[in-house]
Amino acid sequence: MKLTNKEKISYGLGAVGKDMVYMLSASYVLYYYQDILGVSAIAMGVILMIARIFDAFNDPIMGVLVAKTRTRWGKFRPWLLIGTLLNAVVLYLLFAAPPALNGSGLVAYAAVIYILWGVTYTMMDIPYWSMIPAFTQSGKERENLSTLARSCAGVGSAIITVVTVICVAWLGQGDERVGFKWFALIVAVLFFIFILITCVMIKEKSTVSVEAPSVGQMFKALIRNDQAMTVVVTIVLINTSIYITSNLVIYFFKYDFGGAGWRDSYTLFNTFGGAAQILSMMLLFPLLRKFISTIQVFYVSMGMGILGYAVLLALMFAPIKSVYLLFLPGFLIFAANGMLTVLTTVFLANTVDYGELKNNRRDESVIFSMQTFVVKLASGVAAMVASVALSLCHLSQDTESAAQAAGGNVVGLRMTMTLVPIVGLVFAIFYFRKKYFLTEQKIEEITAQVQQRKEQQ
């Protein structure tokens, strides 16, 4: 039975709320604790990396728990609802650090709350994405739903990217610490409402029931699924590259681009970029798919991203301070990111069928737990790189004006924002080209073989 429009809209709405939460944490937690609260940039980098190492063990275990769950409401929706409620509470606490805390106490608070945020986010993110293979058919329906969900996720990310700085300034009346607290509360409430709608309106349609594997069996399944591991590594490289820039772009506008109206320029740039990202998912990706395969769209997107970073680097050293000139590289980077988020989800969903054929079991929960882990791993690595750059460049609230952040400091910021991502994307292209072979024709063959095997059983 095909998906109804109500199911598609409900699932997409959940993606909006989910990525609003993720983008707020991924893009602003470093800025909140380092620039506003005064925690050492290196200390924050270490905290974010430790949280990701913890996730290396937590995420696959969560995948196992989801796979073992059997309830009258299905195996995905209970975890999705519980995880969302807990994550919404922790998100608020993450951006509502008690004013009395300082020094080591504040560092400890940031470490504990951020790790809890990762754990609770995993609780809802794994079942959310695992539902795609469970209630869609292979091929076009799955690709269309993945595209819709990723487009909606892009909307959620874009909303946070566009409105955060302005809303924080307005809610806090000039006090960013207060502004972030109230803004996080609003986002948390919207997040829970959106996911609640998802849980109520969609139902799992897969009737396949398999014995829940052990943690050891799950790791073996992942290791044996070479295509899943290929996509996982590619996602890490791509997201790390992009997240480095997203972590540092606010510092670029505040301390390099500068000026009293840096917030307006930052918001304008992100508004344009967010629109480009959404339109690339909803219009550019479907348009390209009419003429070329998903793998070819992948290479086009990667080329756009690399070109965008090269143009951005050139403009950074040009004696021009117009935000409108940044729209060109902004379009290339944001549009590439939009299409890549859709593509990597489609590729990962395809590896579920491949893994079923190869290992004789559907491990969608564990495969998609790896997506959760690698996205957070990428954000942790990117935050660590950004933290080191900020420490070396001596950029913080103590820097009163862009003029003070001059010379080598600004050069270091610019190079980290552009050259490091270029290297990461180039490496991702070569790795993906060498390892990934699940073409559309190959997927059709695998689907037919899996179906034939089921009929024979």
C-alpha positions in Angstrom: 0.0 0.0 0.0 1.3 3.4 -1.0 2.0 6.1 1.5 -0.8 8.6 2.0 -0.2 12.4 1.8 -1.1 12.6 5.5 1.7 10.1 6.4 4.2 11.9 4.2 3.4 15.3 5.8 3.4 13.9 9.3 6.8 12.3 8.8 8.2 15.4 7.2 7.0 17.5 10.1 8.9 15.3 12.5 12.0 16.0 10.5 11.5 19.7 10.8 11.4 19.6 14.6 14.2 17.0 14.8 16.7 19.1 12.8 15.7 22.3 14.5 17.0 20.7 17.7 20.1 19.2 16.1 21.1 22.4 14.3 20.7 24.5 17.5 23.1 22.2 19.3 25.5 21.5 16.4 25.9 25.2 15.4 25.6 27.1 18.7 26.6 25.0 21.7 30.3 25.9 21.1 29.4 29.6 20.7 27.2 29.6 23.8 29.7 28.1 26.1 32.9 29.5 24.7 32.0 33.0 23.5 29.1 33.8 25.9 29.9 31.9 29.1 33.7 32.0 28.7 34.5 28.3 28.8 37.9 27.5 27.2 37.5 26.7 23.5 39.9 23.7 24.0 37.8 22.4 27.0 34.7 22.6 24.9 36.4 20.8 22.0 37.4 18.0 24.4 33.9 17.7 25.8 32.4 17.4 22.4 34.9 14.7 21.3 34.4 12.7 24.6 30.6 12.8 24.0 31.2 11.3 20.5 33.4 8.6 21.8 30.7 7.7 24.2 28.2 7.6 21.3 30.4 5.0 19.6 29.1 2.5 22.2 25.7 4.0 22.9 24.4 4.3 19.3 24.7 0.7 18.2 23.3 -0.5 21.6 20.3 1.8 21.0 19.9 0.2 17.6 19.8 -3.2 19.3 17.2 -2.0 21.8 15.0 -0.7 19.0 15.3 -4.0 17.0 14.3 -6.0 20.1 11.3 -3.8 20.9 7.9 -5.4 20.4 4.8 -3.4 21.4 1.3 -2.8 20.2 2.4 0.6 18.9 5.3 -1.0 17.0 9.0 -1.0 17.7 9.9 2.5 16.5 7.2 4.9 17.8 7.6 4.2 21.6 11.3 5.1 21.4 10.6 8.0 19.1 8.2 9.6 21.6 10.1 8.9 24.8 13.4 10.0 23.3 11.9 13.2 22.0 10.4 14.2 25.4 13.7 13.6 27.2 15.8 15.3 24.5 13.6 18.4 24.6 14.1 18.7 28.3 17.9 18.2 28.0 18.1 20.7 25.2 16.6 23.4 27.4 19.1 22.6 30.2 21.9 22.7 27.7 21.2 26.3 26.9 20.1 27.3 30.5 23.3 26.9 32.4 22.9 28.1 36.0 24.4 31.6 36.4 26.0 30.6 39.7 28.3 28.1 37.9 31.7 29.1 36.7 35.2 27.6 36.2 35.4 23.8 36.6 31.8 23.6 37.8 30.6 25.1 34.5 32.8 22.8 32.5 31.5 19.8 34.4 27.9 20.9 33.8 28.5 21.3 30.1 30.1 17.9 29.9 27.3 16.0 31.7 24.4 17.8 29.9 25.9 17.5 26.5 26.5 13.8 26.9 22.9 13.4 28.0 21.8 15.4 25.0 23.6 13.0 22.7 22.1 9.9 24.5 18.5 11.2 24.3 18.9 12.4 20.8 20.0 8.9 19.8 16.9 7.5 21.4 14.7 9.3 19.0 16.9 9.7 15.9 17.6 6.0 15.3 13.9 5.0 15.3 12.9 8.0 13.2 15.2 7.1 10.3 14.8 3.4 10.8 11.2 3.7 9.9 11.9 4.5 6.3 12.8 0.9 5.2 10.1 -0.4 7.6 7.1 1.3 6.1 8.2 2.1 2.5 8.8 -0.1 -0.6 12.2 -0.2 -2.2 13.1 2.1 -5.0 11.2 5.3 -5.9 8.8 5.4 -2.9 11.7 5.2 -0.5 13.8 7.7 -2.4 10.8 10.1 -2.6 10.2 9.8 1.2 13.9 10.2 1.9 13.9 13.3 -0.3 10.8 14.7 1.5 12.2 14.0 5.0 15.6 15.5 4.2 13.9 18.5 2.6 11.9 19.0 5.7 15.0 18.5 7.8 16.6 21.2 5.7 13.7 23.5 6.5 14.2 22.8 10.2 18.0 23.5 10.0 17.4 26.6 7.9 14.9 28.0 10.4 17.5 27.8 13.2 20.2 29.1 11.0 18.2 32.1 10.0 16.4 33.2 13.1 18.6 32.2 16.1 20.8 35.2 16.4 17.9 37.7 15.9 15.6 35.8 18.2 18.2 35.5 20.9 18.9 39.2 20.8 15.2 40.0 21.0 14.3 37.5 23.7 17.3 38.4 25.8 17.0 42.2 25.3 20.7 42.3 24.6 21.7 39.5 27.0 22.6 36.5 24.8 22.7 34.2 27.8 19.0 34.9 28.7 18.1 34.9 25.0 19.5 31.4 24.3 17.6 30.0 27.4 14.2 31.2 26.2 14.9 30.4 22.5 15.9 26.8 23.5 12.7 26.4 25.4 10.6 27.5 22.4 12.5 25.1 20.1 12.1 22.2 22.6 8.3 22.7 22.8 7.9 22.8 19.0 10.1 19.7 18.7 7.9 17.7 21.0 4.7 18.8 19.3 6.0 17.9 15.8 7.2 14.5 16.7 4.0 13.8 18.6 2.1 14.4 15.4 4.5 12.0 13.6 3.9 9.3 16.1 0.1 9.6 16.0 -0.3 9.9 12.2 2.0 7.2 10.8 2.1 3.4 11.4 4.7 0.8 10.7 3.7 -1.3 7.8 6.5 -3.9 7.7 5.3 -7.3 8.9 8.7 -8.8 8.7 9.7 -10.2 12.1 13.3 -11.3 12.8 15.1 -12.5 15.9 16.7 -9.5 17.6 20.5 -9.9 17.3 23.1 -9.4 20.0 25.5 -6.5 20.1 28.3 -8.7 18.8 26.1 -9.9 15.9 25.2 -6.3 15.0 28.8 -5.2 14.8 29.5 -8.2 12.6 26.6 -7.3 10.4 28.0 -3.8 10.0 31.5 -5.0 9.3 30.2 -7.4 6.7 28.0 -4.7 5.0 30.9 -3.0 3.2 28.5 -0.7 1.4 27.0 0.6 4.7 30.5 1.3 6.0 31.4 3.1 2.8 28.4 5.4 3.1 29.2 5.9 6.8 32.8 7.0 6.1 31.6 9.3 3.3 29.0 10.9 5.6 31.7 11.6 8.2 34.0 13.3 5.7 31.2 15.4 4.2 29.6 16.5 7.4 32.8 17.2 9.2 33.8 19.5 6.3 30.5 21.4 6.4 30.2 21.5 10.1 33.6 23.2 10.5 32.3 26.1 8.5 28.9 26.2 10.2 30.7 26.4 13.6 33.0 29.2 12.5 30.8 31.3 10.3 29.3 33.3 13.2 32.9 34.2 14.3 33.7 35.2 10.8 30.8 37.7 10.7 31.4 38.9 14.2 35.2 39.3 14.3 36.3 39.4 10.6 33.5 40.8 8.5 32.7 42.9 11.5 30.8 46.1 11.9 27.9 47.1 14.2 25.5 45.4 11.9 27.2 42.0 11.8 24.0 40.3 13.1 22.0 41.7 10.2 24.7 40.5 7.7 24.9 37.1 9.3 21.1 36.7 9.3 20.8 37.8 5.7 23.5 35.4 4.5 22.0 32.5 6.4 18.5 33.4 5.1 19.8 33.2 1.5 21.8 30.1 2.2 18.9 28.4 4.0 16.6 29.1 1.0 19.2 27.7 -1.3 19.5 24.6 0.7 15.8 24.0 0.8 15.3 24.7 -2.9 18.1 22.4 -3.8 16.4 19.6 -2.0 12.9 20.3 -3.4 13.7 21.5 -6.9 17.3 21.1 -8.0 17.7 17.5 -6.8 14.5 16.3 -8.5 15.4 18.2 -11.6 18.8 16.7 -11.9 17.4 13.2 -11.2 15.4 13.5 -14.4 18.6 13.5 -16.4 21.2 11.7 -14.3 21.5 9.0 -11.6 21.8 9.6 -7.9 25.5 8.7 -8.0 26.0 11.3 -10.7 24.1 13.9 -8.7 26.4 13.1 -5.8 29.5 14.0 -7.8 27.8 17.2 -9.1 27.0 18.2 -5.6 30.5 17.6 -4.3 31.9 19.6 -7.2 29.6 22.5 -6.3 30.7 22.4 -2.7 34.4 22.5 -3.5 33.9 25.3 -6.0 31.9 27.2 -3.4 34.6 27.0 -0.8 37.3 28.1 -3.3 35.2 31.2 -4.3 34.6 31.9 -0.6 38.3 31.8 0.2 39.1 34.2 -2.7 36.4 36.7 -1.6 37.7 36.6 2.0 41.0 38.1 0.8 39.4 40.6 -1.6 39.1 44.2 -0.4 35.3 44.1 -0.6 32.9 44.0 2.4 29.5 43.4 0.8 27.5 40.5 2.1 25.8 40.1 -1.3 29.1 39.0 -2.9 29.1 36.1 -0.4 25.8 34.8 -1.9 27.6 33.1 -4.8 29.8 30.8 -2.7 26.9 30.6 -0.2 24.6 29.2 -2.9 27.1 26.6 -4.1 27.8 25.4 -0.5 24.3 25.4 0.8 22.8 23.9 -2.3 25.4 21.2 -2.3 24.8 20.4 1.3 21.0 20.2 0.7 21.4 17.6 -2.1 24.1 15.6 -0.2 21.8 15.2 2.9 19.2 13.6 0.7 21.7 11.5 -1.2 23.5 10.0 1.7 20.1 9.0 3.3 19.1 7.3 0.1 22.5 5.5 -0.2 22.2 4.3 3.4 18.7 3.1 2.9 19.9 1.1 -0.1 22.5 -0.6 2.0 19.7 -2.1 4.1 18.5 -4.2 1.2 22.1 -5.1 0.3 22.7 -6.2 3.9 19.6 -8.3 3.9 20.7 -10.1 0.8 24.3 -10.6 2.0 23.6 -11.4 5.7 20.0 -12.7 5.4 18.6 -10.2 7.9 17.2 -6.7 7.8 19.3 -4.5 10.2 17.7 -1.2 9.5 17.8 0.0 13.1 21.6 -0.7 13.4 22.4 0.6 9.9 20.6 3.9 10.7 22.1 4.0 14.2 25.4 4.4 12.4 24.0 7.4 10.6 23.1 9.0 13.9 26.5 8.2 15.3 28.5 9.4 12.3 26.6 12.7 12.1 27.3 13.4 15.7 30.9 12.2 15.3 31.3 14.7 12.4 29.9 17.5 14.6 32.3 16.5 17.4 35.4 16.4 15.1 34.3 19.7 13.5 33.8 21.4 16.9 37.2 20.2 18.0 38.8 21.6 14.8 36.9 24.8 15.3 37.9 25.0 19.0 41.6 24.7 18.2 41.3 27.3 15.5 39.5 29.7 17.9 42.1 29.1 20.6 45.0 29.8 18.2 43.3 32.8 16.7 42.3 34.2 20.2 38.8 35.0 19.2 36.2 35.5 22.0 34.0 38.1 23.7 37.2 39.7 24.8 37.8 40.8 21.3 36.0 44.1 21.2 36.1 44.7 17.5 37.0 43.2 14.2 40.1 45.5 14.1 41.6 43.6 17.1 41.2 40.3 15.3 43.5 41.1 12.5 46.5 39.7 10.7 47.3 36.1 11.3 44.3 35.6 13.5 41.9 36.4 10.7 43.9 34.4 8.2 43.8 31.4 10.4 40.0 31.6 10.7 39.6 32.0 7.0 41.9 29.1 6.1 40.2 26.7 8.6 36.7 27.6 7.2 37.6 26.9 3.6 40.8 24.9 2.9 40.1 22.2 5.5 36.6 21.5 4.1 38.0 21.4 0.6 40.5 18.7 1.6 37.7 16.7 3.3 35.4 16.8 0.3 38.1 15.8 -2.2 39.0 12.8 0.0 35.4 11.8 0.2 35.0 11.9 -3.6 37.9 9.5 -4.1 36.9 7.2 -1.3 33.3 7.0 -2.4 34.2 6.4 -6.1 36.5 3.6 -5.1 34.2 1.7 -2.7 30.5 2.3 -3.6 28.9 0.2 -6.3 25.1 0.2 -5.5 23.8 1.7 -8.7 20.1 1.9 -9.4 20.3 -1.1 -11.6 22.1 -3.1 -8.9 19.5 -2.1 -6.3 16.7 -3.4 -8.5 18.6 -6.7 -8.9 19.1 -7.0 -5.1 15.4 -6.2 -4.5 14.3 -8.9 -6.9 16.7 -11.4 -5.3 15.5 -10.6 -1.8 11.8 -10.9 -2.8 12.6 -14.2 -4.5 14.2 -15.6 -1.4 11.2 -14.6 0.7 8.8 -16.4 -1.7 10.9 -19.5 -1.4 10.9 -19.5 2.4 
